[in-house]
Amino acid sequence: MAWLNHFIHEILFGLFPYFALTVMVLGSIIRFDREQYTWRSGSSQMLRNKSFRLASNLFHFGILFLMLGHFVGLLTPPKIYHAFGLSTADKQILAMSAGGAAGIVCFVGLTMLLHRRLYDPRIRATSSFSDILILLLIYAQLILGLFSIVVSAFHMDGTQMVLLAEWAQRIVSFRSDAADQLLHVNWVYKLHVFLGLIIILVFPFTRLIHIISAPIWYLGRSYQIVRTRR
């Protein structure tokens, strides 16, 4: 059974990342080319404005900070932050404290948005399956991320963080044995990584697509017919 577990591990963390990234890139291009009018965030503020601004601001501030932190933290080679006098253990403490604070802010905002989406009759009636699905996926991912901070407190040397970063760097640089870097990390990190890949996979088919929007694209978009002339 050991060979089977290793094979599944290789599929999930060695091959699946490239599949998810390919679907994200190609899916985004195809959606922009064929369904430009679905390329939007689909705000529900007009339906119910109460507490929306606070919830939205908390969520967006937290999620953007977390995304930037993950990007920098995972893709920065150790020799770079060591050059600035930051040890591996210090980097983990920084990630835990800054990520924890941003995660809590994001959690509060997303909880408010999710409650609003599920329990406000007007908003629920206008919500698609993908609207609710992506919020639930991000919510689960956020909870896992916060729980991983607790797990990290039991190994403050930063070794598992280094393995996660090495996995990410090997994936983006197309180096071999990327999946092997995650063989001995805690299951919480593995699940966090896998759920992150699922979010990347469904990215082009949800409202998350607006993250890579730029207003300049609207200048070249054809007019939308709202009502035909008689």
KACORWO-V290062 format. One record per residue. SS is DSSP state (H for helix, E for strand, - for the rest). Layout:
ss->SS
ss->SS
This chain:
ss->-
ss->H
ss->H
ss->H
ss->H
ss->H
ss->H
ss->H
ss->H
ss->H
ss->H
ss->H
ss->H
ss->H
ss->H
ss->H
ss->H
ss->H
ss->H
ss->H
ss->H
ss->H
ss->H
ss->H
ss->H
ss->H
ss->H
ss->H
ss->H
ss->H
ss->H
ss->H
ss->H
ss->H
ss->-
ss->H
ss->H
ss->H
ss->-
ss->-
ss->-
ss->-
ss->-
ss->-
ss->-
ss->-
ss->-
ss->-
ss->-
ss->-
ss->-
ss->H
ss->H
ss->H
ss->H
ss->H
ss->H
ss->H
ss->H
ss->H
ss->H
ss->H
ss->H
ss->H
ss->H
ss->H
ss->H
ss->H
ss->H
ss->H
ss->H
ss->H
ss->H
ss->H
ss->H
ss->-
ss->-
ss->H
ss->H
ss->H
ss->H
ss->H
ss->H
ss->-
ss->-
ss->-
ss->-
ss->H
ss->H
ss->H
ss->H
ss->H
ss->H
ss->H
ss->H
ss->H
ss->H
ss->H
ss->H
ss->H
ss->H
ss->H
ss->H
ss->H
ss->H
ss->H
ss->H
ss->H
ss->H
ss->H
ss->H
ss->H
ss->H
ss->H
ss->H
ss->H
ss->H
ss->H
ss->H
ss->-
ss->H
ss->H
ss->H
ss->H
ss->H
ss->-
ss->-
ss->-
ss->H
ss->H
ss->H
ss->H
ss->H
ss->H
ss->H
ss->H
ss->H
ss->H
ss->H
ss->H
ss->H
ss->H
ss->H
ss->H
ss->H
ss->H
ss->H
ss->H
ss->H
ss->H
ss->H
ss->H
ss->-
ss->-
ss->-
ss->-
ss->-
ss->-
ss->H
ss->H
ss->H
ss->H
ss->H
ss->H
ss->H
ss->H
ss->H
ss->H
ss->H
ss->H
ss->H
ss->H
ss->-
ss->-
ss->-
ss->-
ss->-
ss->-
ss->H
ss->H
ss->H
ss->H
ss->-
ss->-
ss->-
ss->-
ss->H
ss->H
ss->H
ss->H
ss->H
ss->H
ss->H
ss->H
ss->H
ss->H
ss->H
ss->H
ss->H
ss->H
ss->H
ss->H
ss->H
ss->H
ss->H
ss->-
ss->H
ss->H
ss->H
ss->H
ss->H
ss->H
ss->-
ss->-
ss->H
ss->H
ss->H
ss->H
ss->H
ss->H
ss->-
ss->-
ss->-
ss->-
ss->-
ss->-
ss->-
ss->-
ss->-
ss->-
